[in-house]
Amino acid sequence: MEKEKMKLVITSGKGGVGKSMLTSALAMLFTKKQKVVAVDCDVDAPNLAIWLGEPENWEKTLPVTTSAKPEIDYEKCNGCGLCVKNCRFEALRLTPQGKPELNPFLCEGCGACEVICPQKAIKLNPVQNGEIRTKRTKYSFPLISGQLYPGETGSGKVVAEIKKEAEKLINESSFAKASEDAVMLIDSAPGTGCPVIASLQDSNFAILVTEPTPSGFTDLKRVLEVVNHFRIPYGIVINKWDIYKDLSQKIEKWAGSKFLGKISYDKRIFKAIANLTPIMETRLKAKTEIQGIYQKLIKILNF
């Protein structure tokens, strides 16, 4: 496997399984030998900065405009209602005066209303639906994080813009001498939706994190379908494996050669994150277990 601009995506079908915890720890481990860019692509609830112990003091903020909302020219509108009938998201309704009215929180900016309007009374206008924040962490690697604004849509497009910024950063002069060893660690959103698909595109390897619960196992299989669709090599990690040992053994057996390792449940992990202490700066068992996962990874990736 080529080393140049290696893109590793840490993803999961279910939320709350330890994805960001693992990403933060791997970033701190990889940066010892490779140039690293950590990318938080969970734009609905970004928290990678918290797991790195640095949620504030962003150095740069860029606006993101990847969505649009319709503007209605009521002087041209004749109240035919075609826009309302053809809005599959029910973002438009006719007022008692017979004019269409927009609910911006339901609008997906698809443009159907603009296309269908015979009076050309509707025009889509771009809106700023999020932002990208960057900083250089105290661990020497840069962190890029995206945030979708409340009530806005287009999370997948925002993720695509975040990855573009990460590409620019990884091509900067500071990475030039070791570009072949550059690693982009992408903390994906949970689930199988647009932000996950955008995170997985053009990736070299996926780390699938799950927990030993029926919902966790089921959702792991769902996100694996997406990973297989893109034909991305992958490995599986079980977090909190000891809360249900029988199911953990079942998942490990099911994963077979794709199994990377498991992380124990420990309440002290939550105390550490509450104090903004990264896992790799603790003496918890999870630290050693993640180091073992890292060692397997570098062998698989030929680092």
Phi, psi and omega in degrees: 000132181292145182271338189299122178050054178295126180248113179253125179253127175258115186223174181198150176284331184244146177281158175076022183260001176106019182299309182290326176300313181293319180299314181298318181292318180295323178299318180291331178280316181296327185292349178289334182234337182237159170285130187237141166236120178268131186232120178265104182258013173271078191288343177280330180211068182291130180216012179298325179297326178294317180292339175270358178078018183224067184283350185238185176059053175287140184274333186212137177231127180244134176287149178238128178235095181235011182228170180213155177229145180283143172245130186257126175269100186289345176287330178272331185294131177254007176072028181294333177083006180297324179296321179293315182294329185260006176273104184290344180264001179055038179274349180242142175218156178271130177283167176304337178277000178080022180243144179289142179231136185264135167259102187296339181282343177261343185288132177259000179067031184287334177090004181299322181295322179295319182291319188280339186293115181288340182267359184053041183267356183240133179225131177281132177242135179296146177229147175282114185250003179184190179208158177241130180242140180229154175198161171259122184284167178290352178266011173085346180261151179281152176237130176242130183225141178248155180220118172277130181293148179304133178083355181265163180242176177093035182299321179296321179291324177295319178299319178300321178291323178298316181294327176296318178295323178295321177298317179300317183294320183287344178264001180294166184301329182294340179257355190300316185291337182233034185299330181290341181255012183285136180235128174256114179261115187252117176271104186276163171288159174283166176097202182225018185278194185304314181296329178289316178300316179296324179292322185282333182302135177066019180271155182264332184203142179240134174253115183263121182255134179221175174231156184279065173231155179305318180291321179297317181292318179297315181290332174298317180294326180292313180290333177295328176299320179292316180299316179293329178300321179273359179057047181262128173300149185211164172223159185239135177238135175256118175263150182056040187300331187273006176279343178205081190297324180297315180290327176299317178296323179295316180293318180298318178294320179295322181290327178060231182291348180276355184285124181262331181154179182221154182237135184282155174281135181206120180299336182291342175298319181289327176293322180295314181291328177296331178264011180057041177252112179301150182303323183287356175254014177250179174247025182285158179299326181302326180300311180295320181295321178290325175299323177294320177297318178299317180298321177294320181298314184293334175287317180296320183273358177063041177270000000 
